[in-house]
Structure formats: structure tokens, C-alpha cells
Amino acid sequence: MGAGGDGSAGGDRSAGDLLRDADAVARALPPTSSRADRVLVACDDRYRFAVCLLAAWQTGRVVALPPNGQPGTIRRFAAEDGATIVLGDGDQISGLDVRGVLAQPGATPTFACRGFEGDRRLAIVFTSGSTGAPEAWTKTAAQLLGEARLLSEVFGVGPGDRILATLPPQHIYGLLFGVLLPLTSGAAFLRSIPFHAESVAARARESSATVLVSVPAHLKYLAALERSEAPRFRLLFSSGAPLDALLAQALPRLAHEAHEILGSTETGGMASRRPAVEECWRPLPGVHVEAGPEGRLLLDSPFVDASASRPFQCADRIELAADGAFRHLGRLDDVVKVAGKRLALSDLERMLRAIEGVRDAAALAVSTDAARGAEVWAAVAGQGLAPSAIREALFQQLDPVLLPRRLRIVDQLPAGENGKPTRAMLLSLFDPASGRRDLTLARRAHQRTPSAELVEFEGEVPSDLFWFRGHFESYPILPGVVQLNQLVMAECRRLWPELGGLRRLSRVKFRKPIGTGDRIALSLKREHAALAVSYQITRAGESCSSGTLEFEGHRP
């Protein structure tokens, strides 16, 4: 069993420290009862997260993992069951702050680290919300720990490895690969959760990490680093969304061996493949796959709920290959009917990504009162793109009625903690019919020197902004993508149009949430010798977010 260490706050910990700290948290929990068997864990630090897992399990409790770590989400999920205990390590989380518990001198641990019966319930995890509202799924010891042990055996992860994960452990992929895999294999894991490319590279160098667990939304920026800056790992895992062909071809720069994992919250891991080497997916050992009507993936797996009927009907579309492998063709639940014609949103996204200049794309179906019943909206990320050119390219492949009714071009698609945009995030990119108030600040200062410019803005965040809808109901906060697009990028374009399109973001950090009615200040600093602008958003003198935007400049 490994423990975390990467020079972050709290320092390195050994396996013995992990058991001792888990014992301390277990002692701090109230006695169990029939109404208090759930512990909601909301820790940003991966080591403290692991401590809380073991403490809850040691006391016979089930761990509930919210779909994200936002304070409003934590409060809402805790309120649904007044007996739920909240374990956290953040200032805005109401519950038992494990930082205080772990700061006390440790007693001799009595932690038994005993095994669990296979059918014992260990966790409640939620789907990401990328296709709708998050759904809860209960996981047993056989499902979670059994899969973690299998992953260790199949991919050769062991005590000599150090695992760096760029996504939080609340979701099934981050939980399995970032926490349970090292705990069951004896590997060490990094306690911090870096996801910006420069931070990942720095943590990898500092810790001599050998295994990277990430998602395509993070990998594409890591692969864009200069060769001298990019880290290199023994193993790399990617999941959560398909790898596009260009990114798959770039992965050998980052790792000696890369694996793409196909799975879901409902099913756990189903299959793997070597990106840019294998087109087909190969089921994991013990997993059996068949194709049903319409190509529906029919699954028999030890990691699916034992009470579910067999074969388990997945929402994926597949085509079987001759050697037991299969091709993944998208999802059945992304097929929409528009005026009686069928369209798979995943197919539309592939068409959009194939258009020159498009870096990423996302599509969604929106119900309407019109006779066609539904319409398709699409958002694409890239620079120098014209909506007419995108529609013309799609017109060559699609029936006109299936063309996106609304098309939004952005510098970067939003992404949740697991690297995928939720439906609410995608909807927030579009102007609803009722209109939208733009987020604007008043300029209060503009200083120029021969080498640089500093521009400062100030204003209040309106409470009726469209961007607050659904983000989140009980604790509305301003999404980071809105801060970047509506404030930082918008002002940069107005001030310095000669900078051209955005090339990449670096050192971006979101430290404090911005809520309704907050009075905030924005500062932009541009060094004339560089095609870059550094920014900082503050509230009452405290930094809420900061980073650097690097631009391409206008090409001759």
C-alpha cells in the first residue's frame, strides 16, 4: 500500500502514516447507527481523501462521493440526508475538518486494515452529468477493490511506481486509478491534483512520477509543451472522452506506453486499447462483450452491479471484430431525431473535429416546440473559423435538416473536473431566447511604459447573469470558463486586437469562488516584447483567479 507525497502542503506520508491517520479520523467519527451509515467525503488533497475512505470503511460506513467538489453541491447532497457526515479539508465545507484531526498527535493505531466481504457496499458514486443530471450508483468491495487489483495485474503497476493523476478522485476513473490502484498495488501517489500543463510537468519532475492518469482535455496541453519541458512517464492512462488522432499520435512523446480506457460509472472499466496503435478495443480479463440490436453493447462483467440483469445493456454502440475485440461507434443515447431523421451527436462531433482549424467540438440536442421536435446545437473551439465555412463543410455530409441550428465558436470548450463538459456548461455558451446580460467591468486605470501596459478594471457581478443558472442552485458561482471568455479574453481583444488568436493558457489557477453581487477587480498586464497577457481577478484584495494567456499574433 502506498501513500502520497509530492512536496505539496502536508508533505510526504508513508503507508504507516496513512493507517495512523485513518485511525485518528475513525476515532473522531460518531458511533454508527442505522441512520448515520453514510460519510460524504469532500477533500481536495488526495492523501486526506484516502485517509477518509479508510476511516469510513473501518467504521462500517458507506462513502458517498458527490459529482463535484463545489461547496453548493456538498451542501445540497448533505441536506438530502440529515444524518450524513461530511468529511472535508476546505474552509467552505461544513462538517468535520480532517485537517484539525490530523494536526493532533497520533496515538498508537488500532487500524486493522481488514479485508471486506465482496458484497459489502463501499461507495456511492455519481455519473458526471455530461448527458443529463448525475445518477447515483452503489459500488461493492468486489467491484471497486477487485477492479483495482485487476488493473494492477494487467498493466503492471507495482510498488516501484509513483502515480500522478490530473483529475479528482470523486469520479469513478479518478477513484480507481488515482487512489485505489496505488493502495492495492503498493504504488505511491501524488496528493496534489495538478491539471494545467506546466503544473503537471513540474510535479512530475519533482516527484519522479512514473504513471500519469489523465483525460484528453488535459493531455492536449501537456503534449503541446516544448519537448524539453514535457515530462515522460513509463505508463500513461487516458479516459473520459475519445482521443483524437493527432493527440493519440503525440502521446509517445509523453510515455513509453499509453493505454486508453473505456468504461463508465455504471460498468467500471470495460476495455482498453493502445492509442495510435490499435483501432479496436479489447475487453479486460473477465469481461465479455456482445453486440445486440442496433449495435448496443451487451456486457457481462464482475464490475457491474450483481443485482443487474445479464447481459447488462449499455448505452454504447459497437461493432464486433473477428478476434473478440470491438470498435466503439458512439452512444445510442446520443442519437437524436430531427424532423424524422436520425443523427448521432458523436458522429457530428467527429465531422466537426475533421474540419481544418477546429481543435475540439461538442454537440447537444435541444427540445423545441417546432414540428421537428428537436434541434442540434454545436460549439467548436479554434481560431480563424467562419460559421459559414463550418456549415458548408457539414453540408457536404449531412442532410440540411440535421445541420446545427445554433453554432458557437469559442477559444476553448468548458470542462468539468473530469475533463468533460456537462450539459449545463454547453448550454451556458449559447444565448437563450430570453437574452443574456454580458459581464462587463469599468476601466479604472491604464498605465503605459516603454516595455509594458497595465490595465485595471472594477465592478460588481450582477446576480441575474445567465451564467449562474444551474451553477449551482444553492451556491451560485461564476464558472471559470466565463471568467476567461467574458472578462479576460473580451478585454484583451478590445485592447490589443493585434494579438490574434489564443495559442494556449498557462499557470491558470482558480483560488476563490466568485458569487453573485461580489465586487471584483481585473488587472491585465502585457509585456510588449511577448505575445502574452497575464491577468488576475481579485475580490477584497484576495486573488480569485490568475494566469497567463499566450497568443498566436496575426499571421502575414
N, C-alpha and C positions, 0 to 999 in steps of 0.2 A: 504494500500500500504506500503510495507516495503522498507527499504534501507539497504545499505551494511555496514559491519563493522567486521573486524577480526584482528585488530592490524597491518595491512599492511600499506604501505606508504599512507598517506592521512587520516587515522583514520576512526572512526565511523561517519555515517551520518544518519540523520532521514529522514522521508518522507517529512517533510518541507524543509530540505536541498536539497533533490532531486528536488523538484519543483522549488526552488530558483535557483539552479544551471542550471536546464534545461532552465529556463527563461533567464539566463545570456548567455548561448550558443545560444539560439534562437535569442537574440538581436544582437549577433556577426555575424550572417549569413547575407549574402547579400540579397536584395529583390528577391523574386521568379520571375521567368519568364518561358515562355514555354520551354526554352532550359536549364533551371537550376533547374529542379524539383527533381533531384536525389542527395542524400548525401551518400557517401561511408564512412562507419564507420569502423575504424581500431584501436580499443582500447584494450589494454591488461588488463586494470583494468575494472572489471565487473561493478562497480558503474559508472565510467565515460562512459562506453558503454551504460548503461541505460539512463544516462543524455542525451547523443547524440540522442538516439532513440526518447525520448520525445521531445527534441528540434526540431528535424527534422519534427516529426509528427505535432507539434504545429504550424509550419510554412507551413504546407500543402505539405510537401515533401515526397518522397518515399525513404526509406533506402535501399541501396544496400550493401549486406554482401558478401565479397569476399570468395572464397573457403578456403583460409588460410590467416594467417597474415603476411606472408613473404613480405619484402619491395618490391621485384621484382614483386610479384603478385599484390600488391597495385598499383604500378606504371603502370603496364600493363592494369589493369582494369580502372584506371583513364584516361589513354591515349585513351581508346576506345571512350570516350565521353568527349571532352574538357570542357564541361560545368559542369561536375560532381564536386561537392565539396567534399574534403576529410577531415574528422574529425578524428584526431588520438591523441595518447598520447605517441608516440615513437620518438626518436631522428632521425630515418632514414625515417620518413614519411613526405612527402612534402604536406603541406596543413595547415589547421587551427589546431594548437596545443591547445587542450582544457585545458591543464594544466595551460597555461598562462591566459586563460579566467577565470578559476575557482579560480585563485590566487587573482583576483581583488575583492575589497569589493563589496558585493552584495547589489543591490537595492531592493526596495520593489517589490516582484514578481507580475507579471500580468498574470502568467500562469493559464489558465482556466481549464486545465485538463478535457476538454470536451470529450464527447463520440464521436464515429465515426460512420458514416453510414456503414452498414455491407459490402457494395460492394466497399468501399474506399480501394484503393491499399495502403498497408503499407510498404511492403518489397519485395525485390528480393533476393532470397536465391539460393544457388548452391548445386548441388549434390557433394558428397565427392570426386569423381574421382576414386573410388575403382574398377569400371568396365569400365572405359574409361575417356574421357575428361569431366570435370564438365559441367553440364547443368543448365541453369537458370530457375527458377520458381517464378512467381509472387504470392504473398500472400495478401489476403484482411483482413480487420478487423474481419470479421465474421470467417474466417479460424483461424487466429492466436489468437485473444483475446477470441473467442468462445471456442477454444480448451483448452486454459489456464484455463478458468473458469470451464470447464467440468472436467479437471484433478483435480482441487482443490476439487470439489464436490465428485468425485469418490474415491479419495484416502485420503480425509480428511485432506488436508493441509490448515492451517489457521494462524492467527496472532501469535500464540504461537510458531511457528516453525522457525528454522534457517536452511537455505538450503546451503549446501556445494556442489559445482559442480567441478569435476576434468577435465572438458573439456571446451573449449572456447565457447562463445555464437554465433560464426559465423554460425555454422551449426544448422539445424532445431531443433534437440534434445536439444542441449545446450541453444538455444534461448528460447524454450518453457519452459523447466524445470528449467533452471538456472536463467532466467530473468523474463519472462512473468508470470510464475506461481507465484512467490513471489509478483510481482507487482499487480496481480489481486486478490490474496488471502489475502494480508496483512502480509505475512510472511517476515522475514528478509533474506538477502542473503549475503554470504561472497564475498568480492570484489576481492580477490586474486584467482588464478586458480592453486592450487597445484595438482600434479598428481603422484609424487613419494610417495611411501607408508609412509615413515617416515614424510614427509611434510604434507600429508593428516591427519595422526594421530595427529600431533602436532596442526594443525589448528582446528581440531575437538575438541580437549581438550580445547584449548584457547577460542574458541567461544561457547562451549556447543552446537554444531550443532546437530540438531535432524533428519535432512534429508540428505541423500547422493545421489547425481546424478552422475553416473559414467558409465564406459564401462568395458567389461571383461578384456581388456588388462591392465587396472589399478587395477581392483578388485583382480586379481590373486596374485599381490604382496602385496596388503593390507591384504588378507586372509592368507598370508604366515608369517605375523608378529607373534611374540610370543603373547600368549593370554594376558599377562599383558600389552603389548604395543598396541594391536589392539583397535581402537575406537569401540564404539557401538552406533547405531543410532535407532531411532524409526522407520524410513522408509528408504528403500534403493531402488533406481531405477537403472536398467541396460538396455542398448540398444546399437545398433550399430553393434552387432555381436552376434551369439549364445553363450550362456553359456554352457560350457561343464559340464558333470555330476558331476565331482569331485568338481569343483568350485561352482556349484549350491548347493551341499551338505554342503559346508563350509560357505555359507552366513549367516546361523543363528548365527554364532559367531559374525557377524558384525551388525546385525539388528534384531529387534523384528519381522519386517515384510518386506519381499523383493518382488519386482514386476519386471518382465521382460516386456519390452515394444516393441511391433512390430510396425514399421512404416517406413516411408521414406520421403525424401524431397518432393516428388510429392504428397503423400497422407496425410501427417501428421500422427498422431497416429491412428492405426487400431485396435489393440487388446492388451491384457495383459494376463499374467499368473503368478502363484506363482511357481518359480523355485524349483525343487526337490519335489514339492507337486502336481503340475498339469502338465500333458504331453500336453494337448490341450490348445490352445489359445481361449480366449473369446473376441468377439468384444466389443469395447467400446460402451456405450449407444449412440443410434442414428446411429450406423454404421452397415450396412448389408453386409454380405459376401455370395457369391455363388461360386461354382466350375464350370468352363467352360471346353471346350475341353482341353485335356492333363492336366487337373487339374489346369488350370490357375485360379488365384484368381480374381474374378469379384467383384468390390467394389462399394457400394453406400454410400457415406459419406458426411457430411456437410463440411468436411475439405479439400475436393478435389475441384479444380477449377470449379466454377459453369458453365463455358463455355464448359467443357469437357463432352463428351458423357457419358451416363449412361447405364449400369454399366461401371465403369472405369476399363480398363483391366490392371492389374498389371503384373509384371514380375515374381511373386511368384507362386510356385506350392503348392497346398494344397489338403487335403483330409477331407471332412466334417465328423463331428461326429454327433451322433443322437440328441444331446441336443443343437444344434446351435453353438457349438464350432468347432474347426478345428485343424488339425495337419499341421504344416508347413514342407514341403518336400524340400525346397531349392528354387532356382530361375530357371525359364525357360531360361533366358539368360546366365546361366552358363552351359547349355548343349552344348557340343561340339561334332562334328562328326569327328572321326579319322578313315580313311580308310573305311568309310561307317558305322562304329559302333558308337553308342551314349554313351556319358559319362557325367554325371552331376559332375561338379567340386566340388560342395558341398558334394556329396557322397564320392568322392575321399578324400577330406579333413577329413571327418568323419572316413574313414578307416585308414588314416594315424594317426589320434589322438588316435585311439584304440590300436596302436602298443606300446608295453612296452618301456618306455623311451622317448616317444615323448610327449612334453609338448604342442606344438602348430604346426599348419600346414597351408599352403596356396598353392593353385594351380592356374595356369593360362594356357590359350590356346594361342599358338603362331602359326601364319600362316607360312607355308613353301612353297617352290616351288616343293616339292616332290609330288608324286602321292597321298599320303594320305591326302594332303590338309592342315592339321593342326597337331600339336603335343602338348603334355601336358608336362609342366614343374612343378616341385613341390619343395617347400622349407619347411624344418621341423626344429623345434627348440628342442634341447635336448642335452644331453651329453652321450658319450659312444655308439653312434649309428653307425652302419655299413651300408653303402648303400646296400650291398648285402642282409643283413637281412631284410631291409625295402622292397626291391623289391621282396624278397621271400614271405614275408607276403602278399603283394599285389597280387602276382601271384596266391595265393590260392583263390582270389575273383574276379580277373579281367581277361579278355581276354588279351593275351600278347601284342596285338597291342595297348591297352589302357594304358599300363604301362608308367609312366613318362619317357620321353626320356632324361630329364636332372633332376638331383636331387641334391639339395644343402642342406647341414646340417650346421646350424648356432646355436650360443648360444641363440640368441633372434631374433624374427622376427621384422622388422621395423614397425613403426606405425606412422600414421599422427596425427594431433591434435585431431581427433575424435576417436582415438584408433584403427583405421583400416589402413592396408597398402594400399597405392594406387598401381595401376598397375605399374607406373614408379618405385616405391620403390622396388617392387618384381623383376622387370626386372634388377634393379641395383645389385641384389645379384648374377646374373649369368654372366659368362664371355662371351661376344659376340664373334662371329667367327672372328671378326677383331682384337681381342686381347684387353688387358687392361693393362695399366700401374699401378703397385702397388704403394701405397702411403707409402713411407719409409722416415725415418729421420736418420741423422747421430748421433751416440752416441758421446757426448762431455764430459761426466763425469760419474764416477761410484764410489760412496763413500760407504764404509762399516764400520759399527761399530758392537760391540758385539750384539746389540739388533735390528739393522735395516740396510736397504740398501736404498740408494737414487741414482737413475739413471736418467740422463738428456740427452735429445736428441734435435736436432735442424735441421731445413731445410726449404726449400721453397715448397709450394704447387703447383705442375705443373698445368698449365692451360688446358692440354689436358686429364685430368683424365676422365675415363668413368663415374665416379660417378657424374660429373657435368651435364651430358646430361639430359635435361628436368627438372633440379632442381636448378635454374629456368632460362629460356632462357634470360630474360632481366637482371637478377641479380643472376648469378650462385653462390651458396653457397654449402659448404661441408655438406652433411647430418650428423646428429648426430650419426646414426647407423654406418656410415662409420668411423667416428672418433673413436668410441668404438671398432669396429671389426678390422679395418685395422691398427690402430695405437696402441691403449691401449692393447687390447686383444692379438694382434700378438706379441707385445714386451713382455708381461707377459709370454706367452707360451715359447718364446725363452729363457727368463732369468730364469724362475722358473717352469719348467715342472712338478715338484712335487706338484704344487698347484692343479692339476686336473681340473675338470670341473667347470664352473661358477655356483654358487648357487644363487646369486641374486645381483642386483645393489642397491646402497643406496646413498642418498644425491646427486644424479646426477643433475647438473644444466648446461644449455646451455645459457650463458650470452651474448656472442657476436658472430656474424656470421663469418665464415672463408671463404674467397673467393679465386679466382684464383690468383696465384702469391704471396699470403701472406707468410711472413716468420714467422714460428711458433716454439715454444719450447714445449716439452713434459717432464714433470717430473713424475717419478714413485717412490713411497715410500712404502716399505714393512717392516712391523714390524714382526720380526721372530717369535714372540710368537703367532701371529694370522694368520689365513689363509685369509688374506685380503691385498689388494693393493690400496692405494689412489693415484689419478692422478690429474694432472692439465695441461691443454693446454693453453698457453698464446700467445699473439701477441703484440709486442712492450710493454711488461710489463703488459698488461691488460689481465685478465682472460677471456678466451673464453668458456671453459667448465671445469668441475671438478666433482669429485665424488669418490666413493669407490666401489671396486669390491670384493665381498666375494666368496671364492672358497670352493669346497667340499673336496679337498685333495684326494689323491689316497687311495682307499679302499684296505685293505689287502685281 
